[in-house]
Amino acid sequence: PSRGIRKGHWIKHLQSMLSWQVYSEVNQTECAICEAGKVALQGQELCTPCEEGKYQGDTEKSTCLLCQPGTFAVTRGSTNCTTCMPGKASVIQGAVQPTSCYECHPGQFSSRAGASSCGLCTPGSFSNTSGAVNCTPTPPGAVTSDLGSTRFAWCPPGQFASGSFNTKCALCFTGKYSTSFGASECVSCEIGKTHSLMAVIQLSTVSLSALERLHQHRNN
């Protein structure tokens, strides 16, 4: 008898639930609002979470938006996309993994979050590592003349480069000289000594092999 009572009780309970469901569907007075991260088409019964790689930051929307290059969304129902860190970039639209953000190559940089591409180091600067946030200026006595440089070059003897962000070396002026690589300034000749600018220019433009040929010709 107790078993029959319990069975009858559950039947009445089930009938009550069904009648409430029918009542609620027939007498629905308003539609539920889809929260941010979820969308629904007209007439759709349930709000659907946005897929990975998509997002929706507003409520009551019917479509999700693709994450733009430089961003990604790992989880469903995202209300915004995560940006790539500085030093990285991503060209993929609708990216779903952090690995879509690649490190900038040597000679490149990315100083802001959410970059879609890496920039090239300008002449006068360089980057010799991956994932650079900024390019390094050339030190005194050194130069870079190309875009995307990964290293710098020291000024040769007879030339100099002062300060930083140097793109070319300058010749020592008349009455001054430098004997080593990487000079940031030229040294004044001692009292009673000098040299001409033309001589420095000639020495800097004549190759070593040409000087050797000239020396051999004079000895013959």
PyMOL commands that set and color helices and strands:
alter all, ss='L'
color gray80, all
select helices_A, chain A and resi 2-26+98-100+197-205+208-219
alter helices_A, ss='H'
color red, helices_A
select strands_A, chain A and resi 38-39+48-49+54-55+65-66+71-72+82-83+88-89+102-103+108-109+119-120+125-126+136-137+142-143+153-154+159-160+170-171+176-177+187-188
alter strands_A, ss='S'
color yellow, strands_A
deselect
rebuild
show_as cartoon
